[in-house]
């Protein structure tokens, strides 16, 4: 049996309940790694593609959903948009909405684990234009920052923003160092190097399953509650590059200063841990029963899944 082993260790009261409202497999779409809502639309990114998938937020997403494909590079406009091999993929692991120069835009960030993965792009949904957000020198700064990596290889898995700061999360499942760097968005908007925009460093404490530590896989910022809702996945692998057997995923509530407020593993209706690799999370709506989120999974070779889940209201009560 897959058994979470470290939830109580971090001082969490564990009052969070996760209810799966809907679960759909996306035929022919794999390796989803991020999701974000902007206006009336919802966007997805995969770690092995160079385009965004888009559909209307009001649409019920199923295996038959016809997604619009949006190229992230101009030269791809007339090239078939297909998944790439592991060696060639850009490894876009993070997708979030940020306010940049007074406009809501999407930030897509590569993991930085290889040279061809050191790409961070800013997408304007109005003009449909993309520009470089940070350069190779900024990625080198991230890779050399011990507070972020703990000396391990760089592997950015999550980003989120409260429109004032940008949070950048290291995966941290290999060396159990779960670092986060916090940057001042105003300084980044002035195109200053990331090093000059750094305002804080955080170190997270994350749960285990069967003695294997989880690694952050995505995050979103609930601005009205001033809380970060993150996901973390447990994968049986010995490095930051190769995939491994999936043991399960958590939803974690964090304060803006990195304190773990609550943790819950994602389970089925029989209380069994579901061995899925959740790689993306975005907030959908508030209801009388709690907050509704959309999760996406990376199937590592099969079809990705989209889950709509409810997190109970009481889990957020102490954070307001």
C-alpha positions as CSV (number, residue, x, y, z in Angstrom):
1,X,0.0,0.0,0.0
2,X,1.2,3.5,-0.8
3,X,1.4,5.3,2.5
4,X,2.2,9.0,3.1
5,X,4.7,9.1,6.0
6,X,5.5,12.7,6.7
7,X,2.4,14.8,6.9
8,X,2.2,15.3,10.6
9,X,6.0,16.0,10.9
10,X,5.6,19.5,9.5
11,X,3.1,20.8,12.0
12,X,0.1,20.6,9.7
13,X,-3.3,20.1,11.2
14,X,-4.3,18.0,8.2
15,X,-7.9,19.3,8.0
16,X,-7.8,19.5,4.2
17,X,-10.1,17.2,2.3
18,X,-9.8,16.7,-1.5
19,X,-12.8,15.6,-3.5
20,X,-12.4,14.6,-7.1
21,X,-15.4,16.2,-9.0
22,X,-14.4,15.1,-12.5
23,X,-11.5,13.1,-14.1
24,X,-10.9,13.0,-17.8
25,X,-8.2,11.4,-19.9
26,X,-7.0,13.4,-22.9
27,X,-6.6,11.1,-25.9
28,X,-3.4,11.7,-27.8
29,X,-2.2,14.4,-25.4
30,X,0.7,13.5,-23.0
31,X,3.3,15.2,-20.8
32,X,1.1,18.1,-19.7
33,X,3.1,20.1,-17.2
34,X,1.3,23.4,-16.6
35,X,-2.1,25.0,-16.6
36,X,-3.3,28.6,-16.1
37,X,-6.6,30.6,-16.5
38,X,-6.6,34.0,-18.1
39,X,-9.8,35.8,-18.8
40,X,-12.4,33.5,-20.4
41,X,-9.7,31.0,-21.5
42,X,-7.7,28.2,-20.0
43,X,-4.2,27.4,-21.3
44,X,-2.1,24.2,-21.0
45,X,1.6,23.6,-21.8
46,X,3.5,20.3,-22.1
47,X,7.1,19.7,-21.4
48,X,7.7,18.1,-24.8
49,X,6.1,20.7,-27.1
50,X,6.7,24.3,-28.2
51,X,3.1,25.4,-28.2
52,X,0.2,26.2,-25.9
53,X,-3.1,24.4,-25.9
54,X,-6.2,26.7,-25.4
55,X,-9.9,26.2,-24.8
56,X,-12.7,28.2,-23.3
57,X,-12.9,28.1,-19.5
58,X,-16.7,27.3,-19.8
59,X,-16.0,24.2,-21.8
60,X,-16.2,20.8,-20.2
61,X,-12.9,19.3,-21.0
62,X,-13.0,15.7,-22.2
63,X,-11.0,13.3,-24.4
64,X,-12.9,14.9,-27.4
65,X,-12.1,18.5,-26.6
66,X,-10.7,20.3,-29.7
67,X,-7.9,22.5,-28.3
68,X,-6.4,25.4,-30.2
69,X,-2.7,25.1,-30.7
70,X,-0.7,28.4,-30.3
71,X,2.9,28.3,-31.4
72,X,5.4,29.9,-29.0
73,X,7.9,30.6,-31.7
74,X,7.2,32.5,-34.9
75,X,9.1,30.1,-37.1
76,X,6.7,27.3,-36.0
77,X,3.7,28.9,-37.6
78,X,3.9,26.7,-40.7
79,X,5.5,23.6,-39.1
80,X,3.4,20.7,-37.8
81,X,3.0,21.1,-34.0
82,X,4.1,17.7,-32.7
83,X,5.8,16.4,-29.5
84,X,9.6,16.3,-29.4
85,X,12.0,13.7,-28.2
86,X,13.4,13.9,-24.6
87,X,16.7,15.1,-25.9
88,X,15.2,17.9,-28.0
89,X,12.2,19.0,-25.9
90,X,12.2,22.5,-24.4
91,X,11.0,21.1,-21.1
92,X,8.4,23.8,-20.4
93,X,7.5,22.8,-16.8
94,X,5.8,25.9,-15.5
95,X,3.0,28.1,-16.6
96,X,1.4,31.0,-14.7
97,X,-0.4,34.3,-15.2
98,X,1.4,37.4,-14.2
99,X,0.7,41.1,-14.4
100,X,3.4,42.7,-16.6
101,X,3.4,46.4,-17.5
102,X,-0.2,46.6,-16.5
103,X,-1.4,43.7,-18.6
104,X,-2.2,40.1,-17.7
105,X,0.2,37.8,-19.5
106,X,1.3,34.2,-19.4
107,X,4.8,33.2,-18.3
108,X,6.1,29.9,-19.6
109,X,9.3,28.7,-18.1
110,X,11.7,25.8,-19.0
111,X,13.3,23.7,-16.3
112,X,16.8,24.8,-17.0
113,X,18.1,21.2,-16.6
114,X,19.8,21.3,-20.0
115,X,21.1,24.1,-22.2
116,X,18.1,23.8,-24.6
117,X,15.8,24.0,-21.6
118,X,16.9,27.4,-20.5
119,X,14.0,29.3,-22.0
120,X,11.4,31.5,-20.3
121,X,8.8,33.2,-22.5
122,X,6.2,35.9,-21.9
123,X,3.0,35.4,-24.0
124,X,0.6,38.2,-24.7
125,X,-2.8,36.7,-25.3
126,X,-4.1,39.9,-26.9
127,X,-1.4,40.3,-29.6
128,X,-0.6,36.6,-29.6
129,X,3.1,37.6,-29.5
130,X,5.8,36.0,-27.4
131,X,9.1,37.5,-26.1
132,X,12.0,36.2,-24.0
133,X,11.4,36.8,-20.3
134,X,14.8,35.9,-18.9
135,X,18.1,35.0,-20.6
136,X,20.8,32.4,-20.3
137,X,22.7,34.5,-17.8
138,X,19.6,34.6,-15.5
139,X,19.3,30.8,-15.8
140,X,23.0,30.5,-14.8
141,X,22.3,32.6,-11.7
142,X,19.4,30.2,-10.8
143,X,21.6,27.2,-11.3
144,X,24.4,28.6,-9.1
145,X,22.1,29.7,-6.3
146,X,22.6,27.3,-3.4
147,X,19.5,28.6,-1.6
148,X,17.4,27.4,-4.6
149,X,19.2,24.1,-5.6
150,X,21.1,23.0,-2.5
151,X,23.9,22.1,-4.8
152,X,21.8,19.8,-7.0
153,X,21.2,20.3,-10.8
154,X,18.8,23.1,-11.6
155,X,15.2,21.8,-12.2
156,X,12.5,24.5,-12.1
157,X,9.1,22.8,-11.8
158,X,6.8,25.6,-10.6
159,X,6.3,29.4,-10.7
160,X,3.5,31.6,-9.3
161,X,2.8,35.2,-8.7
162,X,0.8,37.5,-6.5
163,X,1.3,40.3,-9.1
164,X,3.9,41.8,-6.8
165,X,6.4,39.0,-6.5
166,X,7.4,36.0,-8.7
167,X,8.1,32.7,-6.9
168,X,10.4,30.2,-8.6
169,X,10.4,26.6,-7.2
170,X,13.1,24.0,-7.5
171,X,11.9,20.4,-7.8
172,X,14.1,19.2,-4.9
173,X,13.2,15.5,-4.8
174,X,16.7,14.2,-5.2
175,X,18.6,16.0,-2.4
176,X,15.5,16.9,-0.3
177,X,16.3,20.6,-0.7
178,X,13.1,22.3,-1.6
179,X,14.3,25.8,-2.4
180,X,12.2,28.8,-3.6
181,X,13.5,32.2,-4.8
182,X,11.2,35.2,-4.6
183,X,11.7,38.1,-7.1
184,X,10.3,41.6,-7.2
185,X,8.3,41.8,-10.4
186,X,8.7,45.6,-10.7
187,X,12.4,45.2,-11.0
188,X,12.1,42.4,-13.5
189,X,9.8,44.6,-15.6
190,X,12.7,47.1,-15.7
191,X,14.7,44.3,-17.3
192,X,17.1,44.1,-14.5
193,X,19.0,40.8,-14.0
194,X,17.3,38.3,-11.8
195,X,20.1,38.6,-9.3
196,X,19.2,42.2,-8.7
197,X,15.5,41.5,-8.4
198,X,15.9,38.8,-5.7
199,X,14.1,39.8,-2.5
200,X,13.7,36.5,-0.5
201,X,14.7,32.9,-0.3
202,X,12.5,30.1,1.1
203,X,13.1,26.5,2.1
204,X,10.1,24.2,2.1
205,X,9.4,21.0,4.0
206,X,7.5,18.5,1.9
207,X,5.9,15.0,2.6
208,X,7.1,11.5,1.7
209,X,5.4,8.4,0.4
210,X,7.1,5.1,1.6
211,X,10.2,7.0,2.5
212,X,10.6,8.7,-0.8
213,X,10.4,12.5,-0.7
214,X,8.1,14.5,-2.9
215,X,9.1,17.3,-5.2
216,X,7.2,20.5,-6.0
217,X,5.5,20.1,-9.4
218,X,3.4,23.3,-9.6
219,X,1.9,26.2,-7.7
220,X,-0.7,28.9,-7.9
221,X,-1.3,31.9,-5.7
222,X,-4.7,32.6,-4.2
223,X,-4.5,36.4,-3.9
224,X,-7.6,36.9,-1.8
225,X,-6.4,34.4,0.8
226,X,-2.7,35.2,0.5
227,X,-1.8,31.6,0.2
228,X,0.1,29.4,-2.2
229,X,-1.6,26.2,-3.3
230,X,1.1,23.8,-4.5
231,X,1.3,20.3,-5.8
232,X,4.1,17.8,-5.1
233,X,4.7,14.5,-6.7
234,X,6.6,11.4,-5.5
235,X,8.5,9.6,-8.3
236,X,10.9,6.7,-7.9
237,X,13.9,8.1,-9.7
238,X,17.6,8.7,-8.9
239,X,18.2,11.9,-10.8
240,X,16.4,15.1,-12.1
241,X,16.4,13.9,-15.7
242,X,14.9,10.4,-15.9
243,X,11.3,9.5,-15.1
244,X,10.4,6.8,-12.6
245,X,7.5,4.9,-11.1
246,X,4.8,7.2,-9.8
247,X,3.7,6.8,-6.2
248,X,1.3,9.7,-5.8
249,X,0.8,13.4,-5.5
250,X,-0.1,15.9,-2.8
251,X,-1.9,19.3,-2.6
252,X,0.0,21.5,-0.1
253,X,-1.1,24.9,1.3
254,X,1.8,27.3,1.9
255,X,2.1,30.7,3.4
256,X,3.9,33.4,1.3
257,X,6.9,32.8,3.6
258,X,7.0,29.1,2.9
259,X,5.3,27.7,6.0
260,X,3.5,24.5,5.4
261,X,-0.1,25.0,6.5
262,X,-1.8,21.8,5.4
263,X,-1.0,18.7,3.3
264,X,-3.2,16.1,1.8
265,X,-2.4,13.2,-0.6
266,X,-4.8,12.8,-3.5
267,X,-6.9,9.7,-3.0
268,X,-9.8,7.9,-4.7
269,X,-13.2,7.5,-3.1
270,X,-12.0,4.4,-1.3
271,X,-9.3,6.3,0.5
272,X,-6.5,4.8,-1.6
273,X,-3.6,7.0,-2.8
274,X,-3.8,7.4,-6.6
275,X,-0.4,6.9,-8.3
276,X,-0.6,9.9,-10.6
277,X,1.9,12.6,-11.3
278,X,0.2,15.9,-10.9
279,X,2.2,18.5,-12.8
280,X,-0.1,21.5,-13.0
281,X,-2.7,23.3,-10.9
282,X,-4.9,26.4,-11.4
283,X,-7.8,27.9,-9.4
284,X,-11.2,27.7,-11.1
285,X,-13.9,29.1,-8.7
286,X,-15.1,29.5,-5.1
287,X,-18.2,27.6,-4.0
288,X,-20.0,27.3,-0.7
289,X,-18.1,24.1,0.0
290,X,-14.6,25.3,-0.9
291,X,-12.2,26.1,-3.6
292,X,-12.3,24.3,-7.0
293,X,-9.0,23.7,-8.8
294,X,-8.0,22.1,-12.1
295,X,-5.1,19.6,-12.0
296,X,-3.2,18.2,-15.0
297,X,-1.0,15.1,-15.0
298,X,2.1,14.0,-16.9
299,X,1.6,10.3,-17.8
300,X,5.2,9.7,-19.0
301,X,4.3,8.0,-22.2
302,X,0.5,7.7,-22.0
303,X,-2.4,10.1,-22.1
304,X,-2.5,13.0,-19.7
305,X,-5.4,13.5,-17.3
306,X,-7.4,16.6,-16.2
307,X,-8.9,16.5,-12.8
308,X,-11.4,19.0,-11.3
309,X,-11.1,18.8,-7.5
310,X,-12.7,20.5,-4.5
311,X,-10.6,21.5,-1.5
312,X,-12.9,22.1,1.6
313,X,-13.4,25.6,2.9
314,X,-12.1,24.8,6.4
315,X,-8.7,24.1,5.0
316,X,-8.4,27.8,4.2
317,X,-10.0,29.2,7.4
318,X,-6.8,29.7,9.3
319,X,-5.0,31.4,6.3
320,X,-7.3,34.4,5.9
